[in-house]
Amino acid sequence: MTPEAVLDIGLEGLTIAAKLAAPLLVTALVVGFAISLLQSITQIQEVTLSFVPKAIAVGIALLIAGNWMIAEAIAFTHTMFDRIPQLLSGG
């Protein structure tokens, strides 16, 4: 296994991790910002007001994007398994 192959696998792994995390993180970011803005406007400083809507929104995002996320993870896994003979032969 060449250093280039290791770097390529690492880059693909980081890319797929970012792609899989993006829908949930962006959802939490947008909802958190909206709740923070609401708390700033109304001066209500309740901890559960921030946590519960984010948890619900991330759950909904997981329901919506979950099928795509699983398909991407399976495709990545299949690609890695298909590359095993090539990596073992050193080519």
Gaussian input, Z-matrix of N, CA and C with variables (Angstrom, degrees):
# hf/3-21g

backbone

0 1
 N
 C     1     B1
 C     2     B2     1     A1
 N     3     B3     2     A2     1     D1
 C     4     B4     3     A3     2     D2
 C     5     B5     4     A4     3     D3
 N     6     B6     5     A5     4     D4
 C     7     B7     6     A6     5     D5
 C     8     B8     7     A7     6     D6
 N     9     B9     8     A8     7     D7
 C    10    B10     9     A9     8     D8
 C    11    B11    10    A10     9     D9
 N    12    B12    11    A11    10    D10
 C    13    B13    12    A12    11    D11
 C    14    B14    13    A13    12    D12
 N    15    B15    14    A14    13    D13
 C    16    B16    15    A15    14    D14
 C    17    B17    16    A16    15    D15
 N    18    B18    17    A17    16    D16
 C    19    B19    18    A18    17    D17
 C    20    B20    19    A19    18    D18
 N    21    B21    20    A20    19    D19
 C    22    B22    21    A21    20    D20
 C    23    B23    22    A22    21    D21
 N    24    B24    23    A23    22    D22
 C    25    B25    24    A24    23    D23
 C    26    B26    25    A25    24    D24
 N    27    B27    26    A26    25    D25
 C    28    B28    27    A27    26    D26
 C    29    B29    28    A28    27    D27
 N    30    B30    29    A29    28    D28
 C    31    B31    30    A30    29    D29
 C    32    B32    31    A31    30    D30
 N    33    B33    32    A32    31    D31
 C    34    B34    33    A33    32    D32
 C    35    B35    34    A34    33    D33
 N    36    B36    35    A35    34    D34
 C    37    B37    36    A36    35    D35
 C    38    B38    37    A37    36    D36
 N    39    B39    38    A38    37    D37
 C    40    B40    39    A39    38    D38
 C    41    B41    40    A40    39    D39
 N    42    B42    41    A41    40    D40
 C    43    B43    42    A42    41    D41
 C    44    B44    43    A43    42    D42
 N    45    B45    44    A44    43    D43
 C    46    B46    45    A45    44    D44
 C    47    B47    46    A46    45    D45
 N    48    B48    47    A47    46    D46
 C    49    B49    48    A48    47    D47
 C    50    B50    49    A49    48    D48
 N    51    B51    50    A50    49    D49
 C    52    B52    51    A51    50    D50
 C    53    B53    52    A52    51    D51
 N    54    B54    53    A53    52    D52
 C    55    B55    54    A54    53    D53
 C    56    B56    55    A55    54    D54
 N    57    B57    56    A56    55    D55
 C    58    B58    57    A57    56    D56
 C    59    B59    58    A58    57    D57
 N    60    B60    59    A59    58    D58
 C    61    B61    60    A60    59    D59
 C    62    B62    61    A61    60    D60
 N    63    B63    62    A62    61    D61
 C    64    B64    63    A63    62    D62
 C    65    B65    64    A64    63    D63
 N    66    B66    65    A65    64    D64
 C    67    B67    66    A66    65    D65
 C    68    B68    67    A67    66    D66
 N    69    B69    68    A68    67    D67
 C    70    B70    69    A69    68    D68
 C    71    B71    70    A70    69    D69
 N    72    B72    71    A71    70    D70
 C    73    B73    72    A72    71    D71
 C    74    B74    73    A73    72    D72
 N    75    B75    74    A74    73    D73
 C    76    B76    75    A75    74    D74
 C    77    B77    76    A76    75    D75
 N    78    B78    77    A77    76    D76
 C    79    B79    78    A78    77    D77
 C    80    B80    79    A79    78    D78
 N    81    B81    80    A80    79    D79
 C    82    B82    81    A81    80    D80
 C    83    B83    82    A82    81    D81
 N    84    B84    83    A83    82    D82
 C    85    B85    84    A84    83    D83
 C    86    B86    85    A85    84    D84
 N    87    B87    86    A86    85    D85
 C    88    B88    87    A87    86    D86
 C    89    B89    88    A88    87    D87
 N    90    B90    89    A89    88    D88
 C    91    B91    90    A90    89    D89
 C    92    B92    91    A91    90    D90
 N    93    B93    92    A92    91    D91
 C    94    B94    93    A93    92    D92
 C    95    B95    94    A94    93    D93
 N    96    B96    95    A95    94    D94
 C    97    B97    96    A96    95    D95
 C    98    B98    97    A97    96    D96
 N    99    B99    98    A98    97    D97
 C   100   B100    99    A99    98    D98
 C   101   B101   100   A100    99    D99
 N   102   B102   101   A101   100   D100
 C   103   B103   102   A102   101   D101
 C   104   B104   103   A103   102   D102
 N   105   B105   104   A104   103   D103
 C   106   B106   105   A105   104   D104
 C   107   B107   106   A106   105   D105
 N   108   B108   107   A107   106   D106
 C   109   B109   108   A108   107   D107
 C   110   B110   109   A109   108   D108
 N   111   B111   110   A110   109   D109
 C   112   B112   111   A111   110   D110
 C   113   B113   112   A112   111   D111
 N   114   B114   113   A113   112   D112
 C   115   B115   114   A114   113   D113
 C   116   B116   115   A115   114   D114
 N   117   B117   116   A116   115   D115
 C   118   B118   117   A117   116   D116
 C   119   B119   118   A118   117   D117
 N   120   B120   119   A119   118   D118
 C   121   B121   120   A120   119   D119
 C   122   B122   121   A121   120   D120
 N   123   B123   122   A122   121   D121
 C   124   B124   123   A123   122   D122
 C   125   B125   124   A124   123   D123
 N   126   B126   125   A125   124   D124
 C   127   B127   126   A126   125   D125
 C   128   B128   127   A127   126   D126
 N   129   B129   128   A128   127   D127
 C   130   B130   129   A129   128   D128
 C   131   B131   130   A130   129   D129
 N   132   B132   131   A131   130   D130
 C   133   B133   132   A132   131   D131
 C   134   B134   133   A133   132   D132
 N   135   B135   134   A134   133   D133
 C   136   B136   135   A135   134   D134
 C   137   B137   136   A136   135   D135
 N   138   B138   137   A137   136   D136
 C   139   B139   138   A138   137   D137
 C   140   B140   139   A139   138   D138
 N   141   B141   140   A140   139   D139
 C   142   B142   141   A141   140   D140
 C   143   B143   142   A142   141   D141
 N   144   B144   143   A143   142   D142
 C   145   B145   144   A144   143   D143
 C   146   B146   145   A145   144   D144
 N   147   B147   146   A146   145   D145
 C   148   B148   147   A147   146   D146
 C   149   B149   148   A148   147   D147
 N   150   B150   149   A149   148   D148
 C   151   B151   150   A150   149   D149
 C   152   B152   151   A151   150   D150
 N   153   B153   152   A152   151   D151
 C   154   B154   153   A153   152   D152
 C   155   B155   154   A154   153   D153
 N   156   B156   155   A155   154   D154
 C   157   B157   156   A156   155   D155
 C   158   B158   157   A157   156   D156
 N   159   B159   158   A158   157   D157
 C   160   B160   159   A159   158   D158
 C   161   B161   160   A160   159   D159
 N   162   B162   161   A161   160   D160
 C   163   B163   162   A162   161   D161
 C   164   B164   163   A163   162   D162
 N   165   B165   164   A164   163   D163
 C   166   B166   165   A165   164   D164
 C   167   B167   166   A166   165   D165
 N   168   B168   167   A167   166   D166
 C   169   B169   168   A168   167   D167
 C   170   B170   169   A169   168   D168
 N   171   B171   170   A170   169   D169
 C   172   B172   171   A171   170   D170
 C   173   B173   172   A172   171   D171
 N   174   B174   173   A173   172   D172
 C   175   B175   174   A174   173   D173
 C   176   B176   175   A175   174   D174
 N   177   B177   176   A176   175   D175
 C   178   B178   177   A177   176   D176
 C   179   B179   178   A178   177   D177
 N   180   B180   179   A179   178   D178
 C   181   B181   180   A180   179   D179
 C   182   B182   181   A181   180   D180
 N   183   B183   182   A182   181   D181
 C   184   B184   183   A183   182   D182
 C   185   B185   184   A184   183   D183
 N   186   B186   185   A185   184   D184
 C   187   B187   186   A186   185   D185
 C   188   B188   187   A187   186   D186
 N   189   B189   188   A188   187   D187
 C   190   B190   189   A189   188   D188
 C   191   B191   190   A190   189   D189
 N   192   B192   191   A191   190   D190
 C   193   B193   192   A192   191   D191
 C   194   B194   193   A193   192   D192
 N   195   B195   194   A194   193   D193
 C   196   B196   195   A195   194   D194
 C   197   B197   196   A196   195   D195
 N   198   B198   197   A197   196   D196
 C   199   B199   198   A198   197   D197
 C   200   B200   199   A199   198   D198
 N   201   B201   200   A200   199   D199
 C   202   B202   201   A201   200   D200
 C   203   B203   202   A202   201   D201
 N   204   B204   203   A203   202   D202
 C   205   B205   204   A204   203   D203
 C   206   B206   205   A205   204   D204
 N   207   B207   206   A206   205   D205
 C   208   B208   207   A207   206   D206
 C   209   B209   208   A208   207   D207
 N   210   B210   209   A209   208   D208
 C   211   B211   210   A210   209   D209
 C   212   B212   211   A211   210   D210
 N   213   B213   212   A212   211   D211
 C   214   B214   213   A213   212   D212
 C   215   B215   214   A214   213   D213
 N   216   B216   215   A215   214   D214
 C   217   B217   216   A216   215   D215
 C   218   B218   217   A217   216   D216
 N   219   B219   218   A218   217   D217
 C   220   B220   219   A219   218   D218
 C   221   B221   220   A220   219   D219
 N   222   B222   221   A221   220   D220
 C   223   B223   222   A222   221   D221
 C   224   B224   223   A223   222   D222
 N   225   B225   224   A224   223   D223
 C   226   B226   225   A225   224   D224
 C   227   B227   226   A226   225   D225
 N   228   B228   227   A227   226   D226
 C   229   B229   228   A228   227   D227
 C   230   B230   229   A229   228   D228
 N   231   B231   230   A230   229   D229
 C   232   B232   231   A231   230   D230
 C   233   B233   232   A232   231   D231
 N   234   B234   233   A233   232   D232
 C   235   B235   234   A234   233   D233
 C   236   B236   235   A235   234   D234
 N   237   B237   236   A236   235   D235
 C   238   B238   237   A237   236   D236
 C   239   B239   238   A238   237   D237
 N   240   B240   239   A239   238   D238
 C   241   B241   240   A240   239   D239
 C   242   B242   241   A241   240   D240
 N   243   B243   242   A242   241   D241
 C   244   B244   243   A243   242   D242
 C   245   B245   244   A244   243   D243
 N   246   B246   245   A245   244   D244
 C   247   B247   246   A246   245   D245
 C   248   B248   247   A247   246   D246
 N   249   B249   248   A248   247   D247
 C   250   B250   249   A249   248   D248
 C   251   B251   250   A250   249   D249
 N   252   B252   251   A251   250   D250
 C   253   B253   252   A252   251   D251
 C   254   B254   253   A253   252   D252
 N   255   B255   254   A254   253   D253
 C   256   B256   255   A255   254   D254
 C   257   B257   256   A256   255   D255
 N   258   B258   257   A257   256   D256
 C   259   B259   258   A258   257   D257
 C   260   B260   259   A259   258   D258
 N   261   B261   260   A260   259   D259
 C   262   B262   261   A261   260   D260
 C   263   B263   262   A262   261   D261
 N   264   B264   263   A263   262   D262
 C   265   B265   264   A264   263   D263
 C   266   B266   265   A265   264   D264
 N   267   B267   266   A266   265   D265
 C   268   B268   267   A267   266   D266
 C   269   B269   268   A268   267   D267
 N   270   B270   269   A269   268   D268
 C   271   B271   270   A270   269   D269
 C   272   B272   271   A271   270   D270

   B1=1.4406
   B2=1.5224
   B3=1.3101
   B4=1.4578
   B5=1.5320
   B6=1.3297
   B7=1.4794
   B8=1.5314
   B9=1.3262
   B10=1.4642
   B11=1.5232
   B12=1.3345
   B13=1.4631
   B14=1.5228
   B15=1.3192
   B16=1.4654
   B17=1.5301
   B18=1.3289
   B19=1.4632
   B20=1.5205
   B21=1.3178
   B22=1.4608
   B23=1.5269
   B24=1.3255
   B25=1.4646
   B26=1.5255
   B27=1.3179
   B28=1.4615
   B29=1.5170
   B30=1.3376
   B31=1.4620
   B32=1.5189
   B33=1.3248
   B34=1.4687
   B35=1.5252
   B36=1.3309
   B37=1.4649
   B38=1.5172
   B39=1.3285
   B40=1.4613
   B41=1.5291
   B42=1.3306
   B43=1.4622
   B44=1.5167
   B45=1.3279
   B46=1.4665
   B47=1.5307
   B48=1.3195
   B49=1.4695
   B50=1.5220
   B51=1.3291
   B52=1.4685
   B53=1.5283
   B54=1.3358
   B55=1.4609
   B56=1.5200
   B57=1.3323
   B58=1.4546
   B59=1.5311
   B60=1.3178
   B61=1.4655
   B62=1.5270
   B63=1.3135
   B64=1.4688
   B65=1.5309
   B66=1.3296
   B67=1.4732
   B68=1.5321
   B69=1.3216
   B70=1.4562
   B71=1.5270
   B72=1.3259
   B73=1.4561
   B74=1.5228
   B75=1.3189
   B76=1.4692
   B77=1.5281
   B78=1.3187
   B79=1.4609
   B80=1.5228
   B81=1.3275
   B82=1.4679
   B83=1.5244
   B84=1.3170
   B85=1.4681
   B86=1.5245
   B87=1.3124
   B88=1.4752
   B89=1.5227
   B90=1.3230
   B91=1.4621
   B92=1.5297
   B93=1.3227
   B94=1.4559
   B95=1.5133
   B96=1.3287
   B97=1.4641
   B98=1.5191
   B99=1.3242
   B100=1.4639
   B101=1.5303
   B102=1.3124
   B103=1.4613
   B104=1.5286
   B105=1.3220
   B106=1.4669
   B107=1.5239
   B108=1.3105
   B109=1.4590
   B110=1.5294
   B111=1.3184
   B112=1.4603
   B113=1.5295
   B114=1.3373
   B115=1.4640
   B116=1.5247
   B117=1.3093
   B118=1.4614
   B119=1.5212
   B120=1.3121
   B121=1.4678
   B122=1.5249
   B123=1.3385
   B124=1.4658
   B125=1.5217
   B126=1.3130
   B127=1.4580
   B128=1.5218
   B129=1.3264
   B130=1.4650
   B131=1.5232
   B132=1.3224
   B133=1.4587
   B134=1.5308
   B135=1.3065
   B136=1.4543
   B137=1.5291
   B138=1.3289
   B139=1.4661
   B140=1.5214
   B141=1.3162
   B142=1.4621
   B143=1.5215
   B144=1.3164
   B145=1.4631
   B146=1.5219
   B147=1.3082
   B148=1.4596
   B149=1.5289
   B150=1.3151
   B151=1.4632
   B152=1.5252
   B153=1.3110
   B154=1.4637
   B155=1.5300
   B156=1.3450
   B157=1.4682
   B158=1.5316
   B159=1.3411
   B160=1.4714
   B161=1.5174
   B162=1.3159
   B163=1.4651
   B164=1.5281
   B165=1.3088
   B166=1.4664
   B167=1.5277
   B168=1.3279
   B169=1.4701
   B170=1.5223
   B171=1.3253
   B172=1.4654
   B173=1.5263
   B174=1.3118
   B175=1.4666
   B176=1.5210
   B177=1.3269
   B178=1.4662
   B179=1.5264
   B180=1.3394
   B181=1.4672
   B182=1.5239
   B183=1.3184
   B184=1.4618
   B185=1.5278
   B186=1.3186
   B187=1.4686
   B188=1.5233
   B189=1.3302
   B190=1.4635
   B191=1.5270
   B192=1.3384
   B193=1.4659
   B194=1.5253
   B195=1.3129
   B196=1.4613
   B197=1.5190
   B198=1.3171
   B199=1.4673
   B200=1.5266
   B201=1.3203
   B202=1.4638
   B203=1.5317
   B204=1.3271
   B205=1.4579
   B206=1.5264
   B207=1.3086
   B208=1.4669
   B209=1.5235
   B210=1.3326
   B211=1.4616
   B212=1.5288
   B213=1.3303
   B214=1.4648
   B215=1.5244
   B216=1.3187
   B217=1.4673
   B218=1.5274
   B219=1.3235
   B220=1.4705
   B221=1.5226
   B222=1.3247
   B223=1.4696
   B224=1.5272
   B225=1.3310
   B226=1.4612
   B227=1.5269
   B228=1.3251
   B229=1.4648
   B230=1.5223
   B231=1.3237
   B232=1.4658
   B233=1.5316
   B234=1.3151
   B235=1.4666
   B236=1.5223
   B237=1.3210
   B238=1.4721
   B239=1.5237
   B240=1.3323
   B241=1.4613
   B242=1.5273
   B243=1.3165
   B244=1.4613
   B245=1.5255
   B246=1.3276
   B247=1.4666
   B248=1.5262
   B249=1.3254
   B250=1.4622
   B251=1.5303
   B252=1.3342
   B253=1.4716
   B254=1.5382
   B255=1.3230
   B256=1.4589
   B257=1.5291
   B258=1.3065
   B259=1.4581
   B260=1.5197
   B261=1.3356
   B262=1.4631
   B263=1.5218
   B264=1.3342
   B265=1.4583
   B266=1.5294
   B267=1.3316
   B268=1.4473
   B269=1.5092
   B270=1.3055
   B271=1.4562
   B272=1.4281
   A1=107.28
   A2=114.86
   A3=120.78
   A4=110.35
   A5=115.98
   A6=118.38
   A7=112.69
   A8=116.36
   A9=119.31
   A10=111.30
   A11=116.49
   A12=120.35
   A13=110.61
   A14=116.61
   A15=120.20
   A16=110.35
   A17=116.13
   A18=119.70
   A19=111.43
   A20=116.77
   A21=120.81
   A22=110.84
   A23=116.81
   A24=120.71
   A25=110.47
   A26=116.65
   A27=120.02
   A28=112.23
   A29=116.34
   A30=120.61
   A31=111.33
   A32=116.80
   A33=119.95
   A34=111.09
   A35=116.40
   A36=120.12
   A37=112.14
   A38=116.87
   A39=120.27
   A40=111.74
   A41=116.16
   A42=120.06
   A43=111.33
   A44=116.61
   A45=119.27
   A46=110.28
   A47=117.51
   A48=120.07
   A49=110.69
   A50=116.73
   A51=120.37
   A52=110.79
   A53=116.81
   A54=120.03
   A55=111.47
   A56=117.35
   A57=120.24
   A58=112.39
   A59=116.71
   A60=120.08
   A61=112.74
   A62=117.25
   A63=120.96
   A64=114.48
   A65=120.95
   A66=118.50
   A67=113.19
   A68=116.44
   A69=119.60
   A70=111.37
   A71=116.69
   A72=120.05
   A73=112.35
   A74=116.27
   A75=119.61
   A76=110.14
   A77=116.73
   A78=120.18
   A79=111.06
   A80=116.26
   A81=119.93
   A82=111.12
   A83=116.54
   A84=120.51
   A85=111.48
   A86=116.69
   A87=120.71
   A88=110.46
   A89=117.42
   A90=120.02
   A91=110.21
   A92=117.52
   A93=120.50
   A94=112.15
   A95=116.40
   A96=120.02
   A97=110.92
   A98=116.87
   A99=120.39
   A100=110.86
   A101=117.20
   A102=120.49
   A103=110.76
   A104=116.94
   A105=120.32
   A106=111.29
   A107=115.77
   A108=119.67
   A109=110.82
   A110=116.24
   A111=121.13
   A112=110.55
   A113=116.65
   A114=119.81
   A115=111.36
   A116=117.44
   A117=120.30
   A118=111.43
   A119=115.84
   A120=119.88
   A121=110.51
   A122=117.12
   A123=120.63
   A124=112.83
   A125=118.78
   A126=125.29
   A127=112.49
   A128=115.82
   A129=121.43
   A130=106.74
   A131=117.61
   A132=121.62
   A133=109.43
   A134=115.69
   A135=121.71
   A136=108.56
   A137=117.15
   A138=121.55
   A139=110.88
   A140=117.18
   A141=119.85
   A142=111.74
   A143=117.09
   A144=120.32
   A145=110.73
   A146=116.58
   A147=120.83
   A148=111.51
   A149=117.13
   A150=120.68
   A151=113.51
   A152=117.30
   A153=121.15
   A154=112.71
   A155=120.65
   A156=118.48
   A157=113.21
   A158=116.63
   A159=118.78
   A160=110.64
   A161=117.26
   A162=120.90
   A163=111.09
   A164=116.45
   A165=120.44
   A166=110.46
   A167=116.72
   A168=120.39
   A169=111.48
   A170=117.55
   A171=120.06
   A172=109.83
   A173=117.94
   A174=120.98
   A175=111.78
   A176=116.90
   A177=120.83
   A178=110.53
   A179=116.47
   A180=119.82
   A181=110.65
   A182=116.87
   A183=120.32
   A184=110.99
   A185=116.94
   A186=119.76
   A187=111.63
   A188=116.33
   A189=120.43
   A190=111.27
   A191=117.02
   A192=121.15
   A193=113.40
   A194=117.55
   A195=120.61
   A196=113.71
   A197=116.92
   A198=120.26
   A199=110.78
   A200=116.18
   A201=120.47
   A202=110.74
   A203=117.01
   A204=120.97
   A205=111.08
   A206=116.78
   A207=120.48
   A208=110.08
   A209=117.54
   A210=120.66
   A211=111.30
   A212=117.29
   A213=121.04
   A214=111.21
   A215=117.26
   A216=120.90
   A217=110.88
   A218=116.70
   A219=120.40
   A220=110.23
   A221=117.41
   A222=120.60
   A223=110.54
   A224=117.39
   A225=121.07
   A226=110.80
   A227=116.25
   A228=120.25
   A229=111.05
   A230=117.38
   A231=120.61
   A232=110.62
   A233=116.54
   A234=120.49
   A235=110.97
   A236=116.15
   A237=119.55
   A238=111.16
   A239=117.66
   A240=119.94
   A241=111.32
   A242=117.14
   A243=120.21
   A244=111.60
   A245=117.44
   A246=121.28
   A247=113.19
   A248=118.95
   A249=121.02
   A250=112.66
   A251=120.44
   A252=118.66
   A253=113.17
   A254=115.34
   A255=120.13
   A256=110.69
   A257=117.50
   A258=121.09
   A259=112.06
   A260=116.39
   A261=119.69
   A262=112.58
   A263=116.51
   A264=119.93
   A265=111.38
   A266=116.62
   A267=120.23
   A268=113.38
   A269=118.46
   A270=121.93
   A271=113.21
   D1=126.28
   D2=-176.19
   D3=-86.79
   D4=157.95
   D5=176.86
   D6=-60.29
   D7=-32.34
   D8=178.19
   D9=-64.56
   D10=-38.34
   D11=179.10
   D12=-66.83
   D13=-39.77
   D14=178.36
   D15=-63.60
   D16=-44.45
   D17=178.52
   D18=-64.52
   D19=-38.60
   D20=178.82
   D21=-63.63
   D22=-44.49
   D23=178.71
   D24=-65.07
   D25=-41.45
   D26=177.88
   D27=-62.48
   D28=-42.90
   D29=178.44
   D30=-63.97
   D31=-42.86
   D32=177.80
   D33=-63.95
   D34=-38.65
   D35=178.41
   D36=-64.39
   D37=-43.58
   D38=178.13
   D39=-66.55
   D40=-37.60
   D41=178.90
   D42=-64.86
   D43=-44.92
   D44=-179.21
   D45=-68.18
   D46=-34.59
   D47=177.35
   D48=-64.43
   D49=-41.77
   D50=178.57
   D51=-66.43
   D52=-40.88
   D53=179.10
   D54=-64.28
   D55=-38.65
   D56=-178.19
   D57=-74.58
   D58=-31.73
   D59=-178.26
   D60=-83.68
   D61=-22.78
   D62=-172.74
   D63=-57.54
   D64=-48.43
   D65=-177.45
   D66=-59.95
   D67=-40.38
   D68=-178.44
   D69=-72.79
   D70=-41.80
   D71=-179.30
   D72=-67.72
   D73=-40.76
   D74=178.94
   D75=-66.06
   D76=-40.27
   D77=177.59
   D78=-61.32
   D79=-47.26
   D80=179.24
   D81=-63.04
   D82=-37.75
   D83=179.37
   D84=-65.18
   D85=-46.90
   D86=-177.60
   D87=-66.51
   D88=-45.86
   D89=-179.49
   D90=-67.00
   D91=-40.90
   D92=177.91
   D93=-61.75
   D94=-40.69
   D95=177.53
   D96=-64.76
   D97=-43.49
   D98=-179.83
   D99=-63.55
   D100=-42.80
   D101=179.23
   D102=-66.37
   D103=-41.02
   D104=177.75
   D105=-62.72
   D106=-40.05
   D107=176.85
   D108=-63.48
   D109=-43.41
   D110=177.65
   D111=-62.19
   D112=-42.71
   D113=179.08
   D114=-65.77
   D115=-35.58
   D116=178.00
   D117=-67.91
   D118=-39.67
   D119=-178.69
   D120=-69.23
   D121=-44.89
   D122=-175.04
   D123=-92.45
   D124=-8.47
   D125=-177.63
   D126=57.63
   D127=33.36
   D128=174.15
   D129=-95.41
   D130=119.38
   D131=-177.67
   D132=-113.51
   D133=71.53
   D134=179.92
   D135=-108.39
   D136=129.60
   D137=-175.89
   D138=-66.96
   D139=-42.58
   D140=-177.92
   D141=-67.72
   D142=-24.23
   D143=177.43
   D144=-65.53
   D145=-26.93
   D146=178.44
   D147=-87.28
   D148=-39.27
   D149=-171.86
   D150=-79.07
   D151=-47.51
   D152=-172.99
   D153=-62.35
   D154=-47.82
   D155=178.79
   D156=-63.60
   D157=-34.80
   D158=177.44
   D159=-66.02
   D160=-42.25
   D161=179.17
   D162=-63.09
   D163=-41.58
   D164=179.03
   D165=-66.69
   D166=-44.48
   D167=-179.13
   D168=-64.96
   D169=-39.78
   D170=178.18
   D171=-67.12
   D172=-37.44
   D173=175.92
   D174=-62.51
   D175=-42.38
   D176=177.69
   D177=-66.13
   D178=-41.31
   D179=177.61
   D180=-63.18
   D181=-36.88
   D182=177.81
   D183=-66.87
   D184=-37.97
   D185=176.21
   D186=-65.42
   D187=-39.20
   D188=-178.17
   D189=-74.54
   D190=-46.95
   D191=-173.86
   D192=-95.28
   D193=-3.07
   D194=-174.89
   D195=-60.62
   D196=-42.17
   D197=-179.31
   D198=-62.83
   D199=-43.84
   D200=177.98
   D201=-64.57
   D202=-40.46
   D203=-179.47
   D204=-63.27
   D205=-43.04
   D206=178.73
   D207=-65.76
   D208=-41.17
   D209=178.99
   D210=-62.34
   D211=-41.02
   D212=177.83
   D213=-65.06
   D214=-42.69
   D215=179.73
   D216=-64.69
   D217=-39.95
   D218=179.03
   D219=-67.67
   D220=-41.83
   D221=178.65
   D222=-62.25
   D223=-41.82
   D224=177.90
   D225=-63.40
   D226=-43.23
   D227=179.49
   D228=-63.67
   D229=-42.73
   D230=177.68
   D231=-62.04
   D232=-41.11
   D233=178.43
   D234=-61.68
   D235=-43.43
   D236=-179.93
   D237=-66.13
   D238=-41.45
   D239=178.44
   D240=-66.72
   D241=-35.26
   D242=178.12
   D243=-68.16
   D244=-25.94
   D245=-178.86
   D246=-85.00
   D247=-8.26
   D248=-177.10
   D249=-57.32
   D250=-48.74
   D251=179.82
   D252=-59.81
   D253=-40.13
   D254=178.94
   D255=-64.32
   D256=-40.72
   D257=-179.17
   D258=-70.11
   D259=-36.73
   D260=-179.75
   D261=-72.17
   D262=-30.81
   D263=-179.69
   D264=-77.93
   D265=-14.25
   D266=178.48
   D267=85.80
   D268=7.92
   D269=-176.98
   D270=-101.80

